[in-house]
C-alpha cells in the first residue's frame, strides 16, 4: 500500500469486536504498522503561553489543533492518529458539550476515530486549562534508504 506521494502508507486497522458494543466517537483498538509518534499533551495555550478559550469546546478545539500541528511537524496527518487521551477538569461539562466537541473533531480530523480515553482530573498544569489532549500516531514507514526525521 502506498500514499499519493508514492511512500509506503501507514496501515491502521480499527478493531471493534461486536461483543464490546458499537463504539461512538472512538475505536476499541487500533492496530498499526509504521513509525511511532508520541505526542505530548496539549492544552489551549496560544503562542504567548496564555490559555485561550472561554469554554471546554473552544479549549478542546485549540488543544486538538496544537496536537495536530505537532503531528504535522513530525511528518504525519490526522488520519495517522492511533490513540488519544483527553484529560478534562469537569467530565460532566465535557460530556454536556459532546456534540460540539464531536463537530470540532469531524472538522479537524474527519470521521475516523482512534482508540480513545476520557479521564477526569482535578486540575491541569495551567490552572485556566479545562482540557488537555495527548496522542499516539503511526506514520508510514520511510522509503528504503531514508533516515529518520
C-alpha positions, 0 to 999 in steps of 0.5 A, a space after each residue: 500500500 502506498 500514499 499519493 506521494 508514492 511512500 509506503 502508507 501507514 496501515 491502521 486497522 480499527 478493531 471493534 469486536 461486536 461483543 464490546 458494543 458499537 463504539 461512538 466517537 472512538 475505536 476499541 483498538 487500533 492496530 498499526 504498522 509504521 513509525 511511532 509518534 508520541 505526542 505530548 499533551 496539549 492544552 489551549 495555550 496560544 503562542 504567548 503561553 496564555 490559555 485561550 478559550 472561554 469554554 471546554 469546546 473552544 479549549 478542546 478545539 485549540 488543544 486538538 489543533 496544537 496536537 495536530 500541528 505537532 503531528 504535522 511537524 513530525 511528518 504525519 496527518 490526522 488520519 495517522 492518529 492511533 490513540 488519544 487521551 483527553 484529560 478534562 477538569 469537569 467530565 460532566 461539562 465535557 460530556 454536556 458539550 459532546 456534540 460540539 466537541 464531536 463537530 470540532 473533531 469531524 472538522 479537524 480530523 474527519 470521521 475516523 476515530 482512534 482508540 480513545 480515553 476520557 479521564 477526569 482530573 482535578 486540575 491541569 498544569 495551567 490552572 485556566 486549562 479545562 482540557 488537555 489532549 495527548 496522542 499516539 500516531 503511526 506514520 508510514 514507514 520511510 522509503 528504503 534508504 531514508 533516515 529518520 526525521 
